Each structure stands twice: as structure tokens, then as C-alpha cells.
Amino acid sequence: MIGCDSPKCTLQWYHFKCVGIVTAPDGNWYCPECRKYCNT
């Protein structure tokens, strides 16, 4: 499982397979929903 680093994320935890990743990324990770609202 991987946790979204956005404090406003409604779900917080995701299965790797469900979000299309195989290994944990370096640094912060934001779920697809939170990335829609990210300015970077």
C-alpha cells in the first residue's frame, strides 16, 4: 500500500496495482485525484 502525501486526501491509502505503480517512488507521492489540484 502507498499513502498519498496530501493532507486533504479523502482516501489516503492505495494499493500499488490500483494506482498503476510497481515500486514505491522516492520522495512524496500524490494520488491521481490530488494531482489534479496540484500546481506543480
PDB file of all heavy atoms in Angstrom:
ATOM      1  N   MET A   1       0.850  -1.175   0.000  1.00  0.00           N
ATOM      2  CA  MET A   1       0.000   0.000   0.000  1.00  0.00           C
ATOM      3  C   MET A   1       0.894   1.236   0.000  1.00  0.00           C
ATOM      4  O   MET A   1       2.006   1.205   0.498  1.00  0.00           O
ATOM      5  CB  MET A   1      -0.888   0.016   1.242  1.00  0.00           C
ATOM      6  CG  MET A   1      -1.815  -1.172   1.409  1.00  0.00           C
ATOM      7  SD  MET A   1      -3.367  -1.062   0.545  1.00  0.00           S
ATOM      8  CE  MET A   1      -4.179   0.283   1.324  1.00  0.00           C
ATOM      9  N   ILE A   2       0.344   2.300  -0.558  1.00  0.00           N
ATOM     10  CA  ILE A   2       1.062   3.569  -0.587  1.00  0.00           C
ATOM     11  C   ILE A   2       0.120   4.657  -0.097  1.00  0.00           C
ATOM     12  O   ILE A   2      -1.071   4.650  -0.408  1.00  0.00           O
ATOM     13  CB  ILE A   2       1.612   3.889  -1.999  1.00  0.00           C
ATOM     14  CG1 ILE A   2       2.503   5.130  -1.944  1.00  0.00           C
ATOM     15  CG2 ILE A   2       0.497   4.011  -3.025  1.00  0.00           C
ATOM     16  CD1 ILE A   2       3.378   5.314  -3.158  1.00  0.00           C
ATOM     17  N   GLY A   3       0.648   5.568   0.687  1.00  0.00           N
ATOM     18  CA  GLY A   3      -0.143   6.661   1.230  1.00  0.00           C
ATOM     19  C   GLY A   3       0.068   7.936   0.441  1.00  0.00           C
ATOM     20  O   GLY A   3       1.195   8.293   0.110  1.00  0.00           O
ATOM     21  N   CYS A   4      -1.036   8.615   0.151  1.00  0.00           N
ATOM     22  CA  CYS A   4      -0.955   9.913  -0.514  1.00  0.00           C
ATOM     23  C   CYS A   4      -0.434  10.931   0.489  1.00  0.00           C
ATOM     24  O   CYS A   4      -0.863  10.963   1.640  1.00  0.00           O
ATOM     25  CB  CYS A   4      -2.347  10.322  -1.015  1.00  0.00           C
ATOM     26  SG  CYS A   4      -2.369  11.932  -1.835  1.00  0.00           S
ATOM     27  N   ASP A   5       0.490  11.778   0.055  1.00  0.00           N
ATOM     28  CA  ASP A   5       1.100  12.760   0.944  1.00  0.00           C
ATOM     29  C   ASP A   5       0.308  14.059   1.068  1.00  0.00           C
ATOM     30  O   ASP A   5       0.724  14.963   1.790  1.00  0.00           O
ATOM     31  CB  ASP A   5       2.534  13.061   0.490  1.00  0.00           C
ATOM     32  CG  ASP A   5       3.462  11.903   0.815  1.00  0.00           C
ATOM     33  OD1 ASP A   5       3.493  11.497   1.989  1.00  0.00           O
ATOM     34  OD2 ASP A   5       4.136  11.397  -0.099  1.00  0.00           O
ATOM     35  N   SER A   6      -0.829  14.137   0.415  1.00  0.00           N
ATOM     36  CA  SER A   6      -1.660  15.332   0.550  1.00  0.00           C
ATOM     37  C   SER A   6      -2.482  15.230   1.835  1.00  0.00           C
ATOM     38  O   SER A   6      -3.189  14.245   2.041  1.00  0.00           O
ATOM     39  CB  SER A   6      -2.616  15.463  -0.635  1.00  0.00           C
ATOM     40  OG  SER A   6      -3.534  16.512  -0.398  1.00  0.00           O
ATOM     41  N   PRO A   7      -2.404  16.236   2.699  1.00  0.00           N
ATOM     42  CA  PRO A   7      -3.197  16.204   3.932  1.00  0.00           C
ATOM     43  C   PRO A   7      -4.702  16.286   3.674  1.00  0.00           C
ATOM     44  O   PRO A   7      -5.497  15.952   4.539  1.00  0.00           O
ATOM     45  CB  PRO A   7      -2.698  17.412   4.719  1.00  0.00           C
ATOM     46  CG  PRO A   7      -2.060  18.305   3.730  1.00  0.00           C
ATOM     47  CD  PRO A   7      -1.578  17.430   2.601  1.00  0.00           C
ATOM     48  N   LYS A   8      -5.096  16.693   2.485  1.00  0.00           N
ATOM     49  CA  LYS A   8      -6.517  16.818   2.157  1.00  0.00           C
ATOM     50  C   LYS A   8      -7.071  15.599   1.414  1.00  0.00           C
ATOM     51  O   LYS A   8      -8.232  15.584   1.027  1.00  0.00           O
ATOM     52  CB  LYS A   8      -6.746  18.074   1.320  1.00  0.00           C
ATOM     53  CG  LYS A   8      -6.439  19.347   2.081  1.00  0.00           C
ATOM     54  CD  LYS A   8      -6.706  20.571   1.244  1.00  0.00           C
ATOM     55  CE  LYS A   8      -6.382  21.833   2.030  1.00  0.00           C
ATOM     56  NZ  LYS A   8      -6.659  23.029   1.260  1.00  0.00           N
ATOM     57  N   CYS A   9      -6.258  14.576   1.229  1.00  0.00           N
ATOM     58  CA  CYS A   9      -6.695  13.382   0.507  1.00  0.00           C
ATOM     59  C   CYS A   9      -7.807  12.685   1.292  1.00  0.00           C
ATOM     60  O   CYS A   9      -7.678  12.457   2.499  1.00  0.00           O
ATOM     61  CB  CYS A   9      -5.530  12.431   0.297  1.00  0.00           C
ATOM     62  SG  CYS A   9      -5.970  11.012  -0.732  1.00  0.00           S
ATOM     63  N   THR A  10      -8.873  12.327   0.609  1.00  0.00           N
ATOM     64  CA  THR A  10     -10.008  11.706   1.283  1.00  0.00           C
ATOM     65  C   THR A  10      -9.796  10.214   1.537  1.00  0.00           C
ATOM     66  O   THR A  10     -10.358   9.667   2.475  1.00  0.00           O
ATOM     67  CB  THR A  10     -11.303  11.903   0.481  1.00  0.00           C
ATOM     68  OG1 THR A  10     -11.129  11.385  -0.832  1.00  0.00           O
ATOM     69  CG2 THR A  10     -11.668  13.377   0.404  1.00  0.00           C
ATOM     70  N   LEU A  11      -9.006   9.542   0.713  1.00  0.00           N
ATOM     71  CA  LEU A  11      -8.798   8.103   0.894  1.00  0.00           C
ATOM     72  C   LEU A  11      -7.490   7.769   1.601  1.00  0.00           C
ATOM     73  O   LEU A  11      -7.408   6.816   2.338  1.00  0.00           O
ATOM     74  CB  LEU A  11      -8.859   7.382  -0.451  1.00  0.00           C
ATOM     75  CG  LEU A  11     -10.213   7.430  -1.149  1.00  0.00           C
ATOM     76  CD1 LEU A  11     -10.123   6.755  -2.509  1.00  0.00           C
ATOM     77  CD2 LEU A  11     -11.277   6.774  -0.303  1.00  0.00           C
ATOM     78  N   GLN A  12      -6.443   8.517   1.343  1.00  0.00           N
ATOM     79  CA  GLN A  12      -5.119   8.378   1.964  1.00  0.00           C
ATOM     80  C   GLN A  12      -4.317   7.153   1.533  1.00  0.00           C
ATOM     81  O   GLN A  12      -3.157   7.265   1.242  1.00  0.00           O
ATOM     82  CB  GLN A  12      -5.214   8.415   3.492  1.00  0.00           C
ATOM     83  CG  GLN A  12      -5.535   9.779   4.051  1.00  0.00           C
ATOM     84  CD  GLN A  12      -4.428  10.790   3.830  1.00  0.00           C
ATOM     85  OE1 GLN A  12      -3.256  10.495   4.011  1.00  0.00           O
ATOM     86  NE2 GLN A  12      -4.804  11.983   3.442  1.00  0.00           N
ATOM     87  N   TRP A  13      -4.873   5.956   1.519  1.00  0.00           N
ATOM     88  CA  TRP A  13      -4.111   4.743   1.228  1.00  0.00           C
ATOM     89  C   TRP A  13      -4.612   4.051  -0.022  1.00  0.00           C
ATOM     90  O   TRP A  13      -5.815   3.930  -0.228  1.00  0.00           O
ATOM     91  CB  TRP A  13      -4.175   3.777   2.412  1.00  0.00           C
ATOM     92  CG  TRP A  13      -3.407   4.300   3.567  1.00  0.00           C
ATOM     93  CD1 TRP A  13      -3.912   4.955   4.652  1.00  0.00           C
ATOM     94  CD2 TRP A  13      -1.991   4.263   3.741  1.00  0.00           C
ATOM     95  NE1 TRP A  13      -2.901   5.328   5.500  1.00  0.00           N
ATOM     96  CE2 TRP A  13      -1.704   4.911   4.965  1.00  0.00           C
ATOM     97  CE3 TRP A  13      -0.940   3.750   2.998  1.00  0.00           C
ATOM     98  CZ2 TRP A  13      -0.408   5.048   5.451  1.00  0.00           C
ATOM     99  CZ3 TRP A  13       0.345   3.893   3.482  1.00  0.00           C
ATOM    100  CH2 TRP A  13       0.601   4.536   4.701  1.00  0.00           C
ATOM    101  N   TYR A  14      -3.660   3.573  -0.841  1.00  0.00           N
ATOM    102  CA  TYR A  14      -3.971   2.971  -2.137  1.00  0.00           C
ATOM    103  C   TYR A  14      -3.141   1.722  -2.351  1.00  0.00           C
ATOM    104  O   TYR A  14      -1.978   1.661  -1.945  1.00  0.00           O
ATOM    105  CB  TYR A  14      -3.660   3.961  -3.271  1.00  0.00           C
ATOM    106  CG  TYR A  14      -4.464   5.223  -3.177  1.00  0.00           C
ATOM    107  CD1 TYR A  14      -4.058   6.267  -2.356  1.00  0.00           C
ATOM    108  CD2 TYR A  14      -5.634   5.363  -3.899  1.00  0.00           C
ATOM    109  CE1 TYR A  14      -4.819   7.422  -2.254  1.00  0.00           C
ATOM    110  CE2 TYR A  14      -6.399   6.524  -3.800  1.00  0.00           C
ATOM    111  CZ  TYR A  14      -5.984   7.539  -2.975  1.00  0.00           C
ATOM    112  OH  TYR A  14      -6.730   8.676  -2.868  1.00  0.00           O
ATOM    113  N   HIS A  15      -3.712   0.732  -3.030  1.00  0.00           N
ATOM    114  CA  HIS A  15      -2.953  -0.441  -3.463  1.00  0.00           C
ATOM    115  C   HIS A  15      -2.088  -0.022  -4.643  1.00  0.00           C
ATOM    116  O   HIS A  15      -2.548   0.733  -5.507  1.00  0.00           O
ATOM    117  CB  HIS A  15      -3.893  -1.556  -3.933  1.00  0.00           C
ATOM    118  CG  HIS A  15      -4.752  -2.102  -2.860  1.00  0.00           C
ATOM    119  ND1 HIS A  15      -6.087  -1.821  -2.792  1.00  0.00           N
ATOM    120  CD2 HIS A  15      -4.459  -2.894  -1.807  1.00  0.00           C
ATOM    121  CE1 HIS A  15      -6.598  -2.446  -1.746  1.00  0.00           C
ATOM    122  NE2 HIS A  15      -5.632  -3.089  -1.118  1.00  0.00           N
ATOM    123  N   PHE A  16      -0.856  -0.483  -4.679  1.00  0.00           N
ATOM    124  CA  PHE A  16       0.042  -0.162  -5.790  1.00  0.00           C
ATOM    125  C   PHE A  16      -0.630  -0.454  -7.129  1.00  0.00           C
ATOM    126  O   PHE A  16      -0.603   0.363  -8.037  1.00  0.00           O
ATOM    127  CB  PHE A  16       1.335  -0.972  -5.691  1.00  0.00           C
ATOM    128  CG  PHE A  16       2.383  -0.402  -4.758  1.00  0.00           C
ATOM    129  CD1 PHE A  16       2.040   0.279  -3.608  1.00  0.00           C
ATOM    130  CD2 PHE A  16       3.719  -0.574  -5.046  1.00  0.00           C
ATOM    131  CE1 PHE A  16       3.017   0.792  -2.757  1.00  0.00           C
ATOM    132  CE2 PHE A  16       4.707  -0.069  -4.220  1.00  0.00           C
ATOM    133  CZ  PHE A  16       4.352   0.610  -3.068  1.00  0.00           C
ATOM    134  N   LYS A  17      -1.194  -1.639  -7.262  1.00  0.00           N
ATOM    135  CA  LYS A  17      -1.803  -2.064  -8.525  1.00  0.00           C
ATOM    136  C   LYS A  17      -2.946  -1.121  -8.950  1.00  0.00           C
ATOM    137  O   LYS A  17      -3.092  -0.820 -10.130  1.00  0.00           O
ATOM    138  CB  LYS A  17      -2.335  -3.489  -8.385  1.00  0.00           C
ATOM    139  CG  LYS A  17      -2.869  -4.058  -9.657  1.00  0.00           C
ATOM    140  CD  LYS A  17      -3.290  -5.508  -9.465  1.00  0.00           C
ATOM    141  CE  LYS A  17      -3.835  -6.077 -10.763  1.00  0.00           C
ATOM    142  NZ  LYS A  17      -4.209  -7.484 -10.598  1.00  0.00           N
ATOM    143  N   CYS A  18      -3.713  -0.652  -7.997  1.00  0.00           N
ATOM    144  CA  CYS A  18      -4.861   0.208  -8.314  1.00  0.00           C
ATOM    145  C   CYS A  18      -4.455   1.579  -8.858  1.00  0.00           C
ATOM    146  O   CYS A  18      -5.224   2.204  -9.582  1.00  0.00           O
ATOM    147  CB  CYS A  18      -5.754   0.383  -7.090  1.00  0.00           C
ATOM    148  SG  CYS A  18      -6.578  -1.136  -6.572  1.00  0.00           S
ATOM    149  N   VAL A  19      -3.264   2.045  -8.493  1.00  0.00           N
ATOM    150  CA  VAL A  19      -2.801   3.346  -8.986  1.00  0.00           C
ATOM    151  C   VAL A  19      -1.700   3.208 -10.032  1.00  0.00           C
ATOM    152  O   VAL A  19      -1.083   4.184 -10.435  1.00  0.00           O
ATOM    153  CB  VAL A  19      -2.355   4.286  -7.836  1.00  0.00           C
ATOM    154  CG1 VAL A  19      -3.545   4.726  -7.013  1.00  0.00           C
ATOM    155  CG2 VAL A  19      -1.302   3.648  -6.952  1.00  0.00           C
ATOM    156  N   GLY A  20      -1.445   1.967 -10.466  1.00  0.00           N
ATOM    157  CA  GLY A  20      -0.534   1.736 -11.582  1.00  0.00           C
ATOM    158  C   GLY A  20       0.945   1.869 -11.289  1.00  0.00           C
ATOM    159  O   GLY A  20       1.709   2.237 -12.173  1.00  0.00           O
ATOM    160  N   ILE A  21       1.367   1.584 -10.054  1.00  0.00           N
ATOM    161  CA  ILE A  21       2.801   1.610  -9.758  1.00  0.00           C
ATOM    162  C   ILE A  21       3.242   0.237  -9.273  1.00  0.00           C
ATOM    163  O   ILE A  21       2.442  -0.568  -8.797  1.00  0.00           O
ATOM    164  CB  ILE A  21       3.175   2.711  -8.740  1.00  0.00           C
ATOM    165  CG1 ILE A  21       2.464   2.496  -7.403  1.00  0.00           C
ATOM    166  CG2 ILE A  21       2.878   4.081  -9.296  1.00  0.00           C
ATOM    167  CD1 ILE A  21       2.904   3.460  -6.325  1.00  0.00           C
ATOM    168  N   VAL A  22       4.541  -0.025  -9.396  1.00  0.00           N
ATOM    169  CA  VAL A  22       5.087  -1.319  -9.013  1.00  0.00           C
ATOM    170  C   VAL A  22       5.949  -1.200  -7.763  1.00  0.00           C
ATOM    171  O   VAL A  22       5.932  -2.061  -6.901  1.00  0.00           O
ATOM    172  CB  VAL A  22       5.906  -1.925 -10.180  1.00  0.00           C
ATOM    173  CG1 VAL A  22       6.510  -3.256  -9.787  1.00  0.00           C
ATOM    174  CG2 VAL A  22       5.032  -2.078 -11.403  1.00  0.00           C
ATOM    175  N   THR A  23       6.714  -0.107  -7.672  1.00  0.00           N
ATOM    176  CA  THR A  23       7.572   0.117  -6.512  1.00  0.00           C
ATOM    177  C   THR A  23       7.305   1.510  -5.951  1.00  0.00           C
ATOM    178  O   THR A  23       6.850   2.404  -6.668  1.00  0.00           O
ATOM    179  CB  THR A  23       9.068   0.012  -6.880  1.00  0.00           C
ATOM    180  OG1 THR A  23       9.353   0.978  -7.893  1.00  0.00           O
ATOM    181  CG2 THR A  23       9.423  -1.374  -7.372  1.00  0.00           C
ATOM    182  N   ALA A  24       7.608   1.670  -4.690  1.00  0.00           N
ATOM    183  CA  ALA A  24       7.402   2.971  -4.043  1.00  0.00           C
ATOM    184  C   ALA A  24       8.336   4.009  -4.655  1.00  0.00           C
ATOM    185  O   ALA A  24       9.529   3.761  -4.817  1.00  0.00           O
ATOM    186  CB  ALA A  24       7.662   2.863  -2.554  1.00  0.00           C
ATOM    187  N   PRO A  25       7.817   5.177  -5.006  1.00  0.00           N
ATOM    188  CA  PRO A  25       8.659   6.230  -5.564  1.00  0.00           C
ATOM    189  C   PRO A  25       9.495   6.906  -4.474  1.00  0.00           C
ATOM    190  O   PRO A  25       9.156   6.834  -3.294  1.00  0.00           O
ATOM    191  CB  PRO A  25       7.647   7.207  -6.160  1.00  0.00           C
ATOM    192  CG  PRO A  25       6.421   7.012  -5.348  1.00  0.00           C
ATOM    193  CD  PRO A  25       6.412   5.569  -4.949  1.00  0.00           C
ATOM    194  N   ASP A  26      10.572   7.553  -4.886  1.00  0.00           N
ATOM    195  CA  ASP A  26      11.371   8.354  -3.953  1.00  0.00           C
ATOM    196  C   ASP A  26      10.626   9.652  -3.671  1.00  0.00           C
ATOM    197  O   ASP A  26      10.029  10.237  -4.572  1.00  0.00           O
ATOM    198  CB  ASP A  26      12.740   8.686  -4.555  1.00  0.00           C
ATOM    199  CG  ASP A  26      13.619   7.463  -4.703  1.00  0.00           C
ATOM    200  OD1 ASP A  26      13.450   6.513  -3.917  1.00  0.00           O
ATOM    201  OD2 ASP A  26      14.466   7.450  -5.616  1.00  0.00           O
ATOM    202  N   GLY A  27      10.644  10.094  -2.457  1.00  0.00           N
ATOM    203  CA  GLY A  27      10.018  11.366  -2.107  1.00  0.00           C
ATOM    204  C   GLY A  27       8.509  11.262  -1.955  1.00  0.00           C
ATOM    205  O   GLY A  27       7.958  10.175  -1.762  1.00  0.00           O
ATOM    206  N   ASN A  28       7.848  12.394  -2.069  1.00  0.00           N
ATOM    207  CA  ASN A  28       6.402  12.454  -1.890  1.00  0.00           C
ATOM    208  C   ASN A  28       5.668  11.827  -3.060  1.00  0.00           C
ATOM    209  O   ASN A  28       6.149  11.843  -4.190  1.00  0.00           O
ATOM    210  CB  ASN A  28       5.939  13.894  -1.744  1.00  0.00           C
ATOM    211  CG  ASN A  28       6.389  14.513  -0.445  1.00  0.00           C
ATOM    212  OD1 ASN A  28       6.692  13.811   0.509  1.00  0.00           O
ATOM    213  ND2 ASN A  28       6.447  15.818  -0.400  1.00  0.00           N
ATOM    214  N   TRP A  29       4.494  11.298  -2.754  1.00  0.00           N
ATOM    215  CA  TRP A  29       3.639  10.723  -3.785  1.00  0.00           C
ATOM    216  C   TRP A  29       2.224  11.236  -3.569  1.00  0.00           C
ATOM    217  O   TRP A  29       1.732  11.302  -2.440  1.00  0.00           O
ATOM    218  CB  TRP A  29       3.651   9.201  -3.708  1.00  0.00           C
ATOM    219  CG  TRP A  29       2.771   8.572  -4.739  1.00  0.00           C
ATOM    220  CD1 TRP A  29       3.083   8.331  -6.046  1.00  0.00           C
ATOM    221  CD2 TRP A  29       1.418   8.136  -4.581  1.00  0.00           C
ATOM    222  NE1 TRP A  29       2.015   7.775  -6.706  1.00  0.00           N
ATOM    223  CE2 TRP A  29       0.970   7.646  -5.811  1.00  0.00           C
ATOM    224  CE3 TRP A  29       0.526   8.124  -3.513  1.00  0.00           C
ATOM    225  CZ2 TRP A  29      -0.302   7.142  -6.004  1.00  0.00           C
ATOM    226  CZ3 TRP A  29      -0.740   7.618  -3.706  1.00  0.00           C
ATOM    227  CH2 TRP A  29      -1.144   7.136  -4.943  1.00  0.00           C
ATOM    228  N   TYR A  30       1.587  11.650  -4.648  1.00  0.00           N
ATOM    229  CA  TYR A  30       0.215  12.151  -4.592  1.00  0.00           C
ATOM    230  C   TYR A  30      -0.665  11.306  -5.495  1.00  0.00           C
ATOM    231  O   TYR A  30      -0.290  10.996  -6.626  1.00  0.00           O
ATOM    232  CB  TYR A  30       0.165  13.617  -5.019  1.00  0.00           C
ATOM    233  CG  TYR A  30       0.979  14.492  -4.099  1.00  0.00           C
ATOM    234  CD1 TYR A  30       2.299  14.809  -4.401  1.00  0.00           C
ATOM    235  CD2 TYR A  30       0.446  14.951  -2.911  1.00  0.00           C
ATOM    236  CE1 TYR A  30       3.059  15.580  -3.539  1.00  0.00           C
ATOM    237  CE2 TYR A  30       1.203  15.723  -2.030  1.00  0.00           C
ATOM    238  CZ  TYR A  30       2.504  16.027  -2.358  1.00  0.00           C
ATOM    239  OH  TYR A  30       3.249  16.780  -1.494  1.00  0.00           O
ATOM    240  N   CYS A  31      -1.823  10.929  -4.992  1.00  0.00           N
ATOM    241  CA  CYS A  31      -2.741  10.076  -5.749  1.00  0.00           C
ATOM    242  C   CYS A  31      -3.240  10.820  -6.993  1.00  0.00           C
ATOM    243  O   CYS A  31      -3.123  12.045  -7.082  1.00  0.00           O
ATOM    244  CB  CYS A  31      -3.909   9.657  -4.865  1.00  0.00           C
ATOM    245  SG  CYS A  31      -5.103  10.960  -4.502  1.00  0.00           S
ATOM    246  N   PRO A  32      -3.807  10.080  -7.950  1.00  0.00           N
ATOM    247  CA  PRO A  32      -4.290  10.722  -9.175  1.00  0.00           C
ATOM    248  C   PRO A  32      -5.311  11.836  -8.917  1.00  0.00           C
ATOM    249  O   PRO A  32      -5.288  12.859  -9.592  1.00  0.00           O
ATOM    250  CB  PRO A  32      -4.926   9.567  -9.948  1.00  0.00           C
ATOM    251  CG  PRO A  32      -4.176   8.359  -9.482  1.00  0.00           C
ATOM    252  CD  PRO A  32      -3.899   8.621  -8.032  1.00  0.00           C
ATOM    253  N   GLU A  33      -6.163  11.671  -7.927  1.00  0.00           N
ATOM    254  CA  GLU A  33      -7.172  12.698  -7.622  1.00  0.00           C
ATOM    255  C   GLU A  33      -6.516  13.977  -7.086  1.00  0.00           C
ATOM    256  O   GLU A  33      -6.849  15.076  -7.518  1.00  0.00           O
ATOM    257  CB  GLU A  33      -8.182  12.162  -6.606  1.00  0.00           C
ATOM    258  CG  GLU A  33      -9.372  13.052  -6.424  1.00  0.00           C
ATOM    259  CD  GLU A  33     -10.243  13.205  -7.672  1.00  0.00           C
ATOM    260  OE1 GLU A  33     -10.256  12.299  -8.524  1.00  0.00           O
ATOM    261  OE2 GLU A  33     -10.911  14.250  -7.782  1.00  0.00           O
ATOM    262  N   CYS A  34      -5.576  13.834  -6.180  1.00  0.00           N
ATOM    263  CA  CYS A  34      -4.893  15.007  -5.612  1.00  0.00           C
ATOM    264  C   CYS A  34      -3.995  15.686  -6.642  1.00  0.00           C
ATOM    265  O   CYS A  34      -3.823  16.908  -6.594  1.00  0.00           O
ATOM    266  CB  CYS A  34      -4.107  14.605  -4.362  1.00  0.00           C
ATOM    267  SG  CYS A  34      -5.177  14.211  -2.971  1.00  0.00           S
ATOM    268  N   ARG A  35      -3.430  14.925  -7.570  1.00  0.00           N
ATOM    269  CA  ARG A  35      -2.576  15.518  -8.610  1.00  0.00           C
ATOM    270  C   ARG A  35      -3.368  16.459  -9.510  1.00  0.00           C
ATOM    271  O   ARG A  35      -2.786  17.380 -10.078  1.00  0.00           O
ATOM    272  CB  ARG A  35      -1.927  14.427  -9.458  1.00  0.00           C
ATOM    273  CG  ARG A  35      -0.569  14.052  -8.921  1.00  0.00           C
ATOM    274  CD  ARG A  35       0.137  13.111  -9.846  1.00  0.00           C
ATOM    275  NE  ARG A  35      -0.070  11.781  -9.258  1.00  0.00           N
ATOM    276  CZ  ARG A  35      -0.283  10.682  -9.913  1.00  0.00           C
ATOM    277  NH1 ARG A  35      -0.290  10.664 -11.214  1.00  0.00           N
ATOM    278  NH2 ARG A  35      -0.466   9.539  -9.287  1.00  0.00           N
ATOM    279  N   LYS A  36      -4.667  16.262  -9.629  1.00  0.00           N
ATOM    280  CA  LYS A  36      -5.500  17.151 -10.443  1.00  0.00           C
ATOM    281  C   LYS A  36      -5.471  18.572  -9.907  1.00  0.00           C
ATOM    282  O   LYS A  36      -5.630  19.523 -10.652  1.00  0.00           O
ATOM    283  CB  LYS A  36      -6.953  16.676 -10.442  1.00  0.00           C
ATOM    284  CG  LYS A  36      -7.208  15.404 -11.188  1.00  0.00           C
ATOM    285  CD  LYS A  36      -8.676  15.051 -11.086  1.00  0.00           C
ATOM    286  CE  LYS A  36      -8.985  13.712 -11.673  1.00  0.00           C
ATOM    287  NZ  LYS A  36     -10.409  13.362 -11.496  1.00  0.00           N
ATOM    288  N   TYR A  37      -5.275  18.709  -8.602  1.00  0.00           N
ATOM    289  CA  TYR A  37      -5.321  20.012  -7.950  1.00  0.00           C
ATOM    290  C   TYR A  37      -3.966  20.557  -7.570  1.00  0.00           C
ATOM    291  O   TYR A  37      -3.864  21.621  -6.995  1.00  0.00           O
ATOM    292  CB  TYR A  37      -6.221  19.926  -6.714  1.00  0.00           C
ATOM    293  CG  TYR A  37      -7.596  19.394  -7.068  1.00  0.00           C
ATOM    294  CD1 TYR A  37      -7.958  18.087  -6.752  1.00  0.00           C
ATOM    295  CD2 TYR A  37      -8.495  20.177  -7.765  1.00  0.00           C
ATOM    296  CE1 TYR A  37      -9.200  17.593  -7.101  1.00  0.00           C
ATOM    297  CE2 TYR A  37      -9.733  19.700  -8.114  1.00  0.00           C
ATOM    298  CZ  TYR A  37     -10.086  18.393  -7.792  1.00  0.00           C
ATOM    299  OH  TYR A  37     -11.303  17.905  -8.148  1.00  0.00           O
ATOM    300  N   CYS A  38      -2.918  19.823  -7.917  1.00  0.00           N
ATOM    301  CA  CYS A  38      -1.552  20.240  -7.609  1.00  0.00           C
ATOM    302  C   CYS A  38      -1.085  21.270  -8.635  1.00  0.00           C
ATOM    303  O   CYS A  38      -1.325  21.123  -9.826  1.00  0.00           O
ATOM    304  CB  CYS A  38      -0.638  19.017  -7.611  1.00  0.00           C
ATOM    305  SG  CYS A  38       1.025  19.372  -7.095  1.00  0.00           S
ATOM    306  N   ASN A  39      -0.378  22.270  -8.180  1.00  0.00           N
ATOM    307  CA  ASN A  39       0.113  23.330  -9.080  1.00  0.00           C
ATOM    308  C   ASN A  39       1.438  22.981  -9.728  1.00  0.00           C
ATOM    309  O   ASN A  39       1.928  23.717 -10.558  1.00  0.00           O
ATOM    310  CB  ASN A  39       0.251  24.641  -8.329  1.00  0.00           C
ATOM    311  CG  ASN A  39      -1.108  25.194  -7.957  1.00  0.00           C
ATOM    312  OD1 ASN A  39      -2.088  24.966  -8.652  1.00  0.00           O
ATOM    313  ND2 ASN A  39      -1.179  25.906  -6.854  1.00  0.00           N
ATOM    314  N   THR A  40       2.078  21.873  -9.324  1.00  0.00           N
ATOM    315  CA  THR A  40       3.379  21.544  -9.897  1.00  0.00           C
ATOM    316  C   THR A  40       3.290  20.425 -10.877  1.00  0.00           C
ATOM    317  O   THR A  40       2.364  19.692 -10.927  1.00  0.00           O
ATOM    318  CB  THR A  40       4.381  21.165  -8.789  1.00  0.00           C
ATOM    319  OG1 THR A  40       3.850  20.069  -8.031  1.00  0.00           O
ATOM    320  CG2 THR A  40       4.651  22.321  -7.886  1.00  0.00           C
TER     321      THR A  40
END
